[in-house]
Amino acid sequence: MNTAYVTTGDGVRIFYKDWGNGTPIVFSHGWPLSADDWDNQMLFFLQAGYRVVAHDRRGHGRSTQVSDGHDMDHYADDRAAVVAHLDLHGAIHVGHSTGGGEVVRYLARHGTSRAAKAVLISAVPPLMLRTESNPEGLPREAFDGYRAQLAANRAQLYRDIAAGPFYGYNRPGAQAQEGVIANWWRQGMQGSAKAHYDGIKAFSETDFTADLKQIAIPVLVQHGDDDQVVPYHDSAPLTAKLLQNGTLKTYAGFPHGMPTTHAERINADILAFIRE
């Protein structure tokens, strides 16, 4: 097993994990987390015979807390640096939430010569922000609220997100798991407040429409219809239609953080898609 860093073209040290052998699966985490959010998936696919790779986005986790570059182009370029450093070919690219946007921008910006398939889970594309061309999106005020709360008391905001909408723990009858909440909070607080603040614009205002249209490899789009963070109807169905070879899989009642709360189901469906 290997844990190491790769230095990007603009001097940022990106932390990554690289375990096992076989077909590589490259994971990309959501805001404001780290590669640790993929613990379950990495162990599952490692035991299934795959090579699993996950990195901490710049300013997140153990990567450099650099001031600049917290946008999708830099995220995609950092991902490309990891892929090139490890010389990965025929990789399956898996992204959750903001990480799904990173995967889409990477495939469009750097091409698919090193990629075989992709999986987008509860992902932010095509566009989260409400605009004239995206009337069903979320209002700017929602994201301004996140920014204001982050600047005022990031620790409390992260506790509230994890204990509430992210995992659906605010739903009637939900059985909240303290360890899951604490782990989300731990990952978030390990990263940079500046990276997380800027990242809100990156995940909410980036329009991935043109990127999605470019991607020809098979892509599995997984989304829960009770996602309180990235609303289902303005994301997954639109993404699947824009992709040249997209497959939509909808999960009734599943929350945004379904790779954690429903790992067994999500993992099984990803494995089936990879083996197709």
C-alpha positions as CSV (number, residue, x, y, z in Angstrom):
1,M,0.0,0.0,0.0
2,N,1.1,3.5,-0.7
3,T,0.3,7.0,0.5
4,A,2.2,9.8,-1.0
5,Y,2.0,13.3,-2.7
6,V,2.3,14.6,-6.2
7,T,3.3,18.2,-6.9
8,T,1.2,20.0,-9.5
9,G,2.4,22.3,-12.1
10,D,1.6,25.3,-9.9
11,G,3.4,23.8,-6.9
12,V,0.6,22.4,-4.9
13,R,1.2,19.1,-3.0
14,I,-1.8,16.8,-3.5
15,F,-2.1,13.9,-1.1
16,Y,-3.3,10.6,-2.5
17,K,-3.8,7.0,-1.5
18,D,-3.0,4.2,-3.9
19,W,-3.9,0.6,-2.8
20,G,-3.9,-2.7,-4.6
21,N,-3.5,-3.8,-8.2
22,G,-5.8,-4.4,-11.2
23,T,-8.1,-2.0,-13.0
24,P,-7.8,1.4,-11.3
25,I,-10.8,3.1,-9.8
26,V,-10.1,6.8,-9.0
27,F,-12.4,8.4,-6.4
28,S,-13.2,12.1,-6.0
29,H,-14.7,13.4,-2.7
30,G,-17.4,16.0,-2.1
31,W,-17.1,19.4,-0.4
32,P,-15.5,20.0,2.1
33,L,-14.3,16.5,2.8
34,S,-11.2,14.4,1.9
35,A,-10.2,11.0,0.5
36,D,-11.2,9.5,3.8
37,D,-14.8,9.8,2.8
38,W,-14.2,6.8,0.5
39,D,-13.0,4.4,3.1
40,N,-15.9,2.0,2.6
41,Q,-15.7,2.0,-1.2
42,M,-11.9,1.7,-1.2
43,L,-11.9,-1.3,1.0
44,F,-14.8,-2.9,-0.9
45,F,-13.3,-2.5,-4.4
46,L,-9.8,-3.4,-3.1
47,Q,-11.2,-6.7,-1.8
48,A,-12.9,-7.2,-5.2
49,G,-9.6,-7.1,-7.0
50,Y,-9.3,-3.5,-8.1
51,R,-6.6,-0.8,-7.6
52,V,-8.1,2.1,-5.7
53,V,-6.9,5.6,-5.8
54,A,-8.2,8.7,-4.0
55,H,-6.7,12.1,-3.4
56,D,-7.5,15.1,-1.2
57,R,-8.5,18.1,-3.4
58,R,-6.3,21.1,-3.1
59,G,-7.0,22.9,0.2
60,H,-8.8,19.8,1.6
61,G,-7.6,17.1,3.9
62,R,-3.8,16.7,3.8
63,S,-3.2,18.6,0.5
64,T,-1.6,22.0,0.6
65,Q,-3.7,24.8,2.0
66,V,-3.0,27.0,-1.0
67,S,-4.8,30.4,-1.3
68,D,-5.7,30.2,-4.9
69,G,-7.0,27.8,-7.6
70,H,-10.2,26.6,-5.9
71,D,-12.1,26.2,-9.2
72,M,-13.1,23.3,-11.4
73,D,-10.3,23.8,-13.9
74,H,-7.7,23.5,-11.2
75,Y,-9.5,20.6,-9.6
76,A,-9.5,18.8,-12.9
77,D,-5.8,19.6,-13.5
78,D,-4.9,18.3,-10.1
79,R,-6.7,15.1,-10.8
80,A,-4.9,14.8,-14.1
81,A,-1.6,15.2,-12.2
82,V,-2.4,12.3,-10.0
83,V,-3.5,10.1,-12.9
84,A,-0.4,11.0,-14.9
85,H,2.0,10.5,-11.9
86,L,0.6,7.0,-11.3
87,D,0.4,6.3,-15.1
88,L,-3.2,5.1,-14.8
89,H,-4.9,3.7,-17.9
90,G,-8.4,2.3,-18.4
91,A,-9.5,3.9,-15.2
92,I,-13.0,4.1,-13.7
93,H,-13.5,7.6,-12.5
94,V,-16.0,7.9,-9.6
95,G,-17.1,11.3,-8.1
96,H,-19.5,12.2,-5.4
97,S,-21.2,15.6,-5.2
98,T,-18.5,18.3,-6.0
99,G,-16.3,15.4,-6.9
100,G,-18.7,14.5,-9.7
101,G,-18.2,17.9,-11.1
102,E,-14.5,17.4,-10.9
103,V,-14.7,14.1,-12.8
104,V,-16.9,15.7,-15.5
105,R,-14.5,18.7,-16.0
106,Y,-11.5,16.3,-16.0
107,L,-12.9,14.1,-18.7
108,A,-13.9,17.1,-20.9
109,R,-10.7,19.0,-20.3
110,H,-8.1,16.2,-20.4
111,G,-9.9,13.7,-22.6
112,T,-10.8,10.1,-22.1
113,S,-7.6,8.3,-23.4
114,R,-6.8,7.1,-19.8
115,A,-10.5,6.5,-18.8
116,A,-12.8,3.6,-19.5
117,K,-16.0,4.5,-17.6
118,A,-17.2,7.0,-15.0
119,V,-19.7,7.1,-12.1
120,L,-21.4,10.3,-10.9
121,I,-23.0,10.0,-7.4
122,S,-25.3,12.7,-6.1
123,A,-23.3,15.0,-8.4
124,V,-23.5,18.8,-8.9
125,P,-23.7,18.9,-12.8
126,P,-25.2,20.2,-14.9
127,L,-25.6,23.5,-12.9
128,M,-26.8,24.1,-9.3
129,L,-27.3,27.8,-9.5
130,R,-30.7,29.3,-10.6
131,T,-30.2,31.3,-13.8
132,E,-32.4,32.3,-16.7
133,S,-31.4,29.2,-18.5
134,N,-31.7,27.1,-15.4
135,P,-34.9,28.2,-13.7
136,E,-35.2,25.2,-11.5
137,G,-31.8,25.7,-9.8
138,L,-31.2,26.9,-6.3
139,P,-31.2,30.7,-5.6
140,R,-27.9,32.5,-5.0
141,E,-29.0,33.4,-1.5
142,A,-28.8,29.7,-0.5
143,F,-25.1,29.6,-1.3
144,D,-24.5,33.1,0.1
145,G,-26.0,31.7,3.3
146,Y,-23.4,28.8,3.3
147,R,-20.6,31.4,2.8
148,A,-21.8,33.6,5.7
149,Q,-22.2,30.7,8.1
150,L,-18.8,29.3,7.1
151,A,-17.1,32.6,7.7
152,A,-18.9,33.1,11.0
153,N,-18.6,29.6,12.6
154,R,-17.3,26.9,10.3
155,A,-17.2,24.3,13.0
156,Q,-20.9,24.7,13.9
157,L,-21.9,24.8,10.2
158,Y,-20.2,21.5,9.5
159,R,-21.7,19.9,12.5
160,D,-25.2,21.0,11.4
161,I,-24.8,19.8,7.8
162,A,-23.6,16.4,8.8
163,A,-26.3,16.0,11.5
164,G,-29.0,17.2,9.2
165,P,-29.5,17.3,5.4
166,F,-26.3,15.6,4.2
167,Y,-27.3,12.1,5.4
168,G,-31.0,12.7,5.8
169,Y,-30.6,12.5,9.6
170,N,-33.2,15.4,9.8
171,R,-35.9,13.2,8.4
172,P,-38.6,11.6,10.7
173,G,-37.5,8.3,12.0
174,A,-33.9,8.6,10.7
175,Q,-31.3,6.8,12.9
176,A,-28.4,9.3,13.1
177,Q,-25.0,7.7,13.6
178,E,-22.7,9.8,15.8
179,G,-19.6,8.3,14.3
180,V,-20.6,9.3,10.7
181,I,-21.4,12.9,11.9
182,A,-18.1,13.2,13.7
183,N,-16.1,11.8,10.8
184,W,-17.7,14.3,8.4
185,W,-16.9,17.1,10.8
186,R,-13.3,15.8,11.2
187,Q,-12.7,15.7,7.5
188,G,-14.1,19.2,7.0
189,M,-12.2,20.8,9.8
190,Q,-8.9,19.3,8.5
191,G,-9.2,21.4,5.4
192,S,-8.7,25.1,4.7
193,A,-11.5,27.6,5.4
194,K,-10.4,29.6,2.3
195,A,-10.5,26.6,0.0
196,H,-14.0,25.7,1.4
197,Y,-15.3,29.2,1.0
198,D,-14.1,29.5,-2.6
199,G,-15.3,26.0,-3.3
200,I,-18.9,27.0,-2.7
201,K,-18.7,29.1,-5.9
202,A,-16.9,26.3,-7.7
203,F,-19.6,23.7,-7.0
204,S,-22.6,26.0,-7.3
205,E,-21.8,28.3,-10.3
206,T,-19.9,26.0,-12.7
207,D,-22.0,25.1,-15.7
208,F,-21.0,21.6,-16.9
209,T,-23.5,21.4,-19.9
210,A,-20.8,21.6,-22.6
211,D,-18.5,19.3,-20.7
212,L,-21.2,16.6,-20.4
213,K,-21.9,16.7,-24.1
214,Q,-18.3,16.0,-24.9
215,I,-18.1,12.7,-22.9
216,A,-18.6,9.6,-24.9
217,I,-17.5,6.8,-22.5
218,P,-20.2,5.0,-20.5
219,V,-21.3,7.0,-17.4
220,L,-23.5,5.7,-14.5
221,V,-25.5,8.6,-12.9
222,Q,-26.6,7.6,-9.4
223,H,-28.8,9.9,-7.4
224,G,-31.3,9.7,-4.5
225,D,-34.6,11.4,-4.9
226,D,-34.5,12.7,-1.3
227,D,-31.2,14.5,-1.8
228,Q,-31.5,17.8,0.2
229,V,-28.1,19.1,-0.9
230,V,-28.1,18.6,-4.7
231,P,-31.8,18.4,-5.6
232,Y,-32.6,15.4,-7.8
233,H,-34.8,16.9,-10.5
234,D,-32.3,19.7,-11.5
235,S,-29.3,17.4,-11.6
236,A,-29.3,13.7,-12.4
237,P,-32.0,13.4,-15.1
238,L,-30.5,16.4,-17.0
239,T,-27.0,15.0,-16.7
240,A,-28.0,11.6,-18.0
241,K,-29.7,13.3,-21.0
242,L,-26.7,15.5,-21.9
243,L,-24.2,12.6,-21.8
244,Q,-23.6,10.6,-25.0
245,N,-23.7,7.3,-23.1
246,G,-25.3,8.0,-19.7
247,T,-27.4,5.6,-17.6
248,L,-29.5,7.0,-14.8
249,K,-30.2,5.1,-11.6
250,T,-32.5,6.7,-9.2
251,Y,-32.8,5.6,-5.5
252,A,-36.1,6.2,-3.8
253,G,-35.7,8.0,-0.5
254,F,-31.9,8.0,-0.5
255,P,-30.0,11.1,0.9
256,H,-27.1,13.0,-0.6
257,G,-24.6,11.0,1.5
258,M,-25.8,7.7,0.2
259,P,-22.3,6.2,-0.5
260,T,-22.1,6.2,3.3
261,T,-25.6,5.5,4.5
262,H,-26.4,2.9,1.7
263,A,-22.9,1.8,0.9
264,E,-23.8,-1.8,0.2
265,R,-26.4,-0.9,-2.5
266,I,-24.3,1.8,-4.1
267,N,-21.1,-0.4,-4.2
268,A,-23.0,-3.3,-5.7
269,D,-24.5,-1.2,-8.5
270,I,-21.1,0.4,-9.3
271,L,-19.5,-3.0,-9.4
272,A,-22.2,-4.3,-11.8
273,F,-21.7,-1.3,-14.0
274,I,-17.9,-1.7,-14.1
275,R,-18.3,-5.4,-15.0
276,E,-20.8,-4.8,-17.9
